[in-house]
């Protein structure tokens, strides 16, 4: 799917303090960004940010970082943050103006980064991350693109370099082929498959505390089963 370019996206992302710029400078120093030593969880491919905003609100003792490659998509997450928490800056301005954004005290444990997930080893130090969330990731259906899938053994190798001992990856999708592929890749990467289900919403144990994403709400309303796995390094 081709994404529509939004000209104002770059200006808003550069101006908003919730969006971290020059992220590679903070490798090993993310505690300084948040001003505390709380555990750090990241979501790769955060989309409009609903999942991560909810997680951050529910768990103030955890720091959350959302990673999104496309500026036009990340703009929507920033908009949701501002609209939900009543920011003073206007995101509807089409021309170049001075923005008045701030990080809201009631949700100061969240940051966004506009970057390619393949660069995470250059952004986070070994052991700096406790958990990685992958929600409804691009399936990259062609076999020649398998290495691009966020649950490929290549990406598990990247997660291995940033997660601490006992660190986990949580993955949700409605794509059965991608889920089957992911189960195999966990094994090939020599990770431990802690838990998995082919029908999350019918699983009494794994659905406890589940936070639905926009895609999860959409696909489950269409009758699609939601699959989930938890892998531990």
N, C-alpha and C positions, 0 to 999 in steps of 0.2 A: 504494500500500500504506500502510495506516495504521500508524503506529509506536506501540508500547505505551509509555505514559508510565511512567518509573521514578522514584518520588518521591525516592529518595536521590541521584539523579544530580546535581542542582544542588549539594548539600552536598559531594559528593566532588570535583566539578570546581572548586568555590570553594576547597577545602582543598589541592588537589594543586598543587605548584609547577611541574609540567611543563605545566600548563594556564595560559596567559597570560591574565590579566584586564586590562580596560581597554586592549585592544590598540592602539587609535588613538593612545595616548600614545607608542608606540614607533616611529611612522612616522619613518624615517630614522635610527633608533637601534637597530636589531636587533643590531648588533655588540656593544652593551652587554649585551643579554639573554644572548648566548652567551659573552661575554667574549673574543671574538676577531674577526678580520676575514675569516674563511673564507667562501667562496661560500654563498649561501642558496638552497635549492630548496624549493618548496612543492608539496604535493598538495592539490587541492581535491576535497572529497567523499571523505575518507580512510576512511570506514567503520570497521571494527574495527582498522585500523592495521597489519595484517600486512605490507603492502608497505613502508610507511614505516619501520617498526621494522627490517626486514631491510636496507633501504638505509642507514639510519643506522649499523647495526652493521658493514656492509661498508665504509663510506666515512667514517671518523672525521674526515677533513679537510673535510667538507661539513656545513653546518648544515641541518637539515630542519624544516619547519613543516607540520603537518597541519591542514587546515581542515575542519571538519564543522559543519553547521548545527544538527543535532539533538543535544541534550544526552544523550538516552538512548542514541544511537549512539556518541557520543564517550566515554561511560562505559565502553563495551566496549573501546575502545582503551586507556583508562587501566588497565582491569583486565588487559588483555593485557600491558601494560608492567610492571605490578606482579607478575603471576604469573611472567612469563618471567625477570624480573631480581630476583626475591626480595625485594620491598619489605616493609617492616616494618608498614605500615598495613593494616588489614583493610577490604576492599571489600564484605564480605558483611553488614556491620552495617546493620540496617534502621532503627534508631533514631538519634537525634542524639547523637553522641559526639565526643570530641576525636580527630582523625585524626593519625597520625604518619607523614606521607609525606615523601619526599625525592627529589631527582634523583640517580640512581645514576651514579657516576663513570665506569663503563664504557660508559655511553650518555648522555652529557651533551649531545650534539649534536642533540637533538630536542625540539620543543615542540609543543603542540596549542593550537588556538584554536577556540572555539565561536562561529561567526559566519556571516552570509550572505555568500557569495562575491561578490555584487554590491557589497560594501563594500571590496573589496581596495585600491582607489585611495586610500582613507582610512586604510589600515593600513600600506602600503608606499610608500616614496618612489621617484621615478623612478630606474631603474637599480639598485635595491636587490636585485632578485631575478635569479638566473641561469637558473633552469629551473622550468617549471610542469608537473606531472604531472596528467593527467586519466584516471582508470581506471574504466571501466564506469559512466560518468555516466548520470544519469536522462535517458532519450531524449525526454521531453516529446513524445509522439507527435502531439498535436493541432497543426495548423498555426498556430493562433492563439497557441500557446505557444512558437513557434520561437525567439523572442528569449531565452527562459530557458535554452536549451541552452548548456552550457558551451563548446561549439565554434561558437557563433554569431558572426557578425561583430561583434556588440555586445560580446561577451566578449573577442574578440580585440583590440578597441579598448581594453579594460581592461588586458589583459596587456601591450599595447604601452606602457602608461604606467608599468609597474612593472619591466619587464625591461630589462636592460642591452643594449648593442650586441651583436648575435649571440645574444641570449637565445632559448631554445627552449621550445616546448610539445610534450609527448609525450602522445599520446592512444591509449588502447586500448579496444576494445569488441567484442562479438560481434554487435551490431546492425547489419546491413548497410545499412539505410535511414539510420540515424544516421551511419554512416561515410561514405556517399555524400554526404550533406548536409554533413558536415564538410570533405570534400575541396573541395566547391564554395565553402564559406565561407572557407577558407584563401585561395583565389584572390580572392574578392570583397574580403577584408580586405587584399589586396595584400601578403600574406606569401609567403615562399618555402617551397615544399613540398620539404623536404630529402630525405625518404624516406617510402615507404609500402608496405604489403603487406596483401593480403587474407587471408593465412594465415601468421601470425607464426611458429607453431611449426614450419612447414615451410620457413621462410626462413633459410638458413644464416647470412646476414650479420646480419639484424635480431634474430635470437633470441639472439645472443651476449650473455651477461650479463643476460638477461631474468629479472626477479623476478616471480613470479606472485602475483596477488592471490587472495583467497578466491573471488571470483566467477570469475576466470580458471580456477582449478583445477576449479570446479564445471562451468562451461560447456564447457570443453575435454574433460572426462570424459564429457560427454553427446554428444560428437562435433561440437560447434560450432566453426567456424573463428574464430580470434581475429584481428581486424584492428588494425593500428597505423599511425599516421602521426607524423612529426616535422616541425614547422613552425618556421621561423626568422624573426624579425622583421627 
